[in-house]
C-alpha cells in the first residue's frame, strides 16, 4: 500500500486525486512551511488535491462536517486511482485526526505515500499507526475490514485521551468503520463506552459519532 519515495514528473500527477494527510493543529512554523511547500508542489503539478487545512470546514463546531468532507474526497480518490500523501508528525501532540484518516484510507484501499516524518528523534505518544503506514500489520487491517463488511452494526468504545496503543487503535478502527460505512450505508455506527471527558465547547470524535448515530436513526 506504500509507494516508493522519490521525485515524480508533473505528468504522473496531473489529474490524480491526492489527499494530503498532515498535521493541522499544533504545528511548528518549520513544519507548516514544509507542508505548504509540498501542497504547492502538488497543486502546480496538476493534482486534484484535498488539503484539509484549506478544503475542510475547520470552523465546524462538532467536527462532523470536517470528517464527511475528508471521507467523501477519499472515496472519490479511491474510485479514481488516487492516493494519500503523508507528512507525519512522530512527536509533539499526537494527532487523533491523522490516525482516523489513515484508517479511512486503508479501509478504502488507497495507496499510502509517506513523504516526510517530523520529529523522528523525539517521538511522543503511540507509534503503531506509523508502523502500519510502513506496511506492518496489513493482515490486521484486512481482517478488520472483512469483519466490518460482514456485520450491520459497528460498536466503538472510546477513550478521550489517546495515551497508548489501544486508544490509537480506537482512532484507526473508527476510520476503518467510516470507510466501510460510506461504501455501504446499511452499516450502522454505535458509540458505546466513553471513558473520559468530552468538553462541550470543543469539536471531537465523540460528537462526530453521536451526530452520525442521530442521522442514521432518522435517515438523514
matplotlib code that plots the C-alpha trace (Angstrom):
import matplotlib.pyplot as plt

x = [0.0, 3.0, 4.6, 8.3, 9.5, 11.2, 10.7, 7.8, 7.1, 4.3, 2.7, 2.2, 0.4, -1.7, -5.4, -4.6, -6.6, -4.2, -5.3, -2.7, -2.5, -0.5, -0.8, -3.4, -3.0, -0.1, 2.4, 5.7, 6.5, 9.0, 6.5, 3.9, 6.4, 7.2, 3.6, 2.7, 5.6, 4.6, 0.9, 2.1, 4.2, 1.1, -1.1, 1.5, 1.8, -1.9, -3.0, -6.6, -5.6, -7.5, -5.6, -7.7, -6.2, -7.9, -10.5, -12.2, -14.5, -12.2, -14.5, -17.2, -18.4, -18.6, -16.2, -18.8, -18.6, -14.8, -14.9, -17.5, -15.7, -12.5, -14.3, -16.2, -12.9, -11.1, -14.0, -13.6, -9.9, -10.4, -12.7, -10.3, -6.9, -5.9, -3.5, -2.8, 0.4, 1.5, 3.6, 3.6, 4.5, 6.0, 6.5, 4.6, 1.0, -0.2, -2.9, -6.2, -7.3, -4.2, -5.0, -8.6, -7.6, -5.1, -7.9, -10.3, -7.6, -6.8, -10.5, -11.0, -7.9, -5.9, -2.2, -0.1, 2.9, 5.0, 6.7, 8.1, 8.3, 8.7, 10.4, 11.8, 14.4, 11.9, 8.7, 5.8, 2.7, 1.8, 3.5, 1.7, -0.1, 3.3, 4.3, 1.1, 1.8, 5.2, 3.4, 3.3, 0.0, -1.7, -3.2, -4.9, -6.3, -7.6, -9.3, -10.8, -12.3, -13.7, -15.3, -17.0, -18.2, -19.9, -21.9, -24.6, -23.6, -20.1, -19.7, -17.0, -15.6, -13.7, -11.1, -11.0, -7.3, -5.1, -2.4, -1.4, -1.7, -5.3, -6.5, -4.6, -6.2, -9.7, -9.0, -7.8, -10.8, -13.2, -11.6, -11.9, -15.5, -16.2, -14.6, -16.9, -19.9, -19.6, -19.5, -22.4, -24.9, -26.6, -23.7, -24.7, -22.2, -22.8, -20.8, -21.0, -18.5, -16.8, -14.0, -13.0, -14.5, -15.6, -15.5, -18.8, -17.1, -14.6, -15.0, -14.4, -14.9, -17.3, -19.6, -18.9, -20.1, -23.1, -24.1, -23.6, -25.8, -28.5, -28.5, -28.6, -31.6, -33.6, -32.3, -30.8]
y = [0.0, 2.3, 3.9, 4.4, 7.9, 9.9, 12.6, 12.3, 14.1, 16.6, 14.4, 11.5, 13.7, 15.7, 14.9, 12.4, 12.6, 13.2, 13.6, 15.4, 13.9, 16.2, 17.8, 20.6, 21.9, 22.3, 22.6, 24.5, 27.2, 25.0, 22.1, 24.5, 25.7, 22.2, 21.2, 24.4, 23.9, 20.3, 21.2, 23.9, 21.3, 19.1, 21.9, 23.1, 19.5, 19.5, 17.0, 17.1, 18.0, 17.9, 19.8, 19.6, 22.9, 24.7, 22.3, 21.0, 23.4, 23.7, 26.0, 23.3, 23.2, 19.4, 18.1, 16.2, 18.3, 18.1, 14.3, 14.0, 16.3, 14.3, 11.0, 12.0, 13.1, 9.9, 7.8, 9.8, 9.3, 5.5, 5.4, 7.3, 5.7, 8.3, 8.1, 9.6, 11.6, 11.6, 14.1, 12.5, 14.1, 11.4, 14.0, 16.9, 16.5, 13.2, 13.8, 11.9, 13.0, 11.6, 8.2, 8.3, 9.5, 6.5, 4.2, 5.7, 5.4, 1.8, 0.9, 2.3, 0.6, 3.8, 3.8, 5.5, 7.6, 8.5, 11.8, 13.2, 12.3, 15.1, 14.7, 11.2, 11.7, 12.7, 10.6, 11.1, 9.0, 5.7, 4.9, 1.8, 3.8, 4.8, 1.2, 0.3, 3.2, 1.5, -1.8, -3.6, -5.2, -5.4, -8.7, -7.0, -4.3, -6.9, -8.9, -5.8, -4.7, -8.1, -8.3, -4.9, -5.9, -8.9, -7.0, -4.4, -2.5, -1.4, -0.7, 1.7, 2.3, 5.5, 6.9, 10.7, 10.5, 8.8, 7.6, 4.2, 1.7, 0.7, 4.2, 4.8, 1.7, 3.1, 6.1, 3.8, 1.5, 4.4, 5.4, 1.9, 1.8, 5.1, 3.9, 0.9, 2.9, 5.3, 2.3, 0.6, 2.9, -0.1, -0.4, 1.5, 3.1, 2.8, 4.7, 2.6, 3.1, 6.5, 7.0, 10.5, 14.0, 15.3, 19.2, 20.6, 23.6, 21.6, 19.6, 15.9, 12.4, 11.7, 14.5, 13.2, 9.7, 11.0, 13.0, 10.1, 7.9, 10.6, 11.0, 7.2, 6.9, 9.5, 8.5, 12.0]
z = [0.0, 0.3, -2.7, -3.0, -2.2, -4.9, -7.5, -9.9, -13.1, -13.2, -15.9, -13.5, -11.0, -13.4, -12.7, -10.0, -6.8, -3.8, -0.2, 1.8, 5.3, 7.6, 11.0, 11.0, 14.6, 16.9, 14.0, 14.2, 11.7, 10.0, 9.8, 8.4, 5.8, 4.7, 4.4, 2.5, 0.1, -0.6, -1.1, -3.6, -5.5, -5.8, -7.0, -9.5, -10.8, -11.6, -8.9, -7.8, -4.2, -1.0, 1.7, 4.9, 6.2, 3.2, 1.9, 5.1, 7.1, 10.1, 11.9, 12.2, 15.8, 16.2, 13.6, 11.7, 8.5, 8.6, 8.7, 6.0, 3.6, 4.1, 3.8, 0.6, -1.1, 0.0, -1.5, -4.8, -4.7, -4.3, -7.3, -9.4, -8.7, -6.2, -3.2, 0.2, 0.6, 4.3, 6.2, 9.6, 13.0, 15.2, 18.0, 19.5, 20.4, 18.9, 16.2, 16.6, 13.1, 11.4, 12.9, 11.8, 8.3, 7.9, 8.9, 6.3, 3.6, 4.4, 4.5, 1.1, -0.3, -1.1, -1.7, 1.1, 0.1, 3.1, 2.2, 5.4, 9.1, 11.6, 15.0, 14.3, 17.0, 19.7, 19.2, 21.6, 22.1, 20.5, 17.2, 16.0, 13.2, 11.8, 11.7, 9.8, 7.3, 6.7, 5.9, 9.2, 10.2, 6.8, 7.8, 10.8, 8.6, 6.1, 8.8, 10.4, 7.1, 6.4, 9.9, 9.4, 6.0, 7.5, 10.1, 10.1, 13.2, 14.3, 18.0, 19.0, 22.5, 23.1, 25.5, 25.1, 26.0, 23.3, 25.7, 24.3, 21.5, 22.5, 22.2, 19.0, 17.5, 18.5, 16.2, 13.3, 13.9, 13.7, 10.4, 9.0, 10.1, 8.4, 5.2, 5.1, 6.1, 3.2, 0.8, 2.5, 4.1, 5.7, 8.2, 11.4, 13.8, 17.5, 20.2, 23.3, 26.1, 26.5, 29.1, 30.0, 29.5, 26.2, 26.6, 25.2, 23.6, 21.5, 18.3, 18.9, 17.5, 20.3, 18.9, 15.3, 16.2, 18.1, 15.0, 12.7, 15.0, 15.1, 11.3, 10.7, 13.1, 11.2, 7.7, 7.1]

ax = plt.figure().add_subplot(projection="3d")
ax.plot(x, y, z, "-o")
ax.set_aspect("equal")
plt.show()
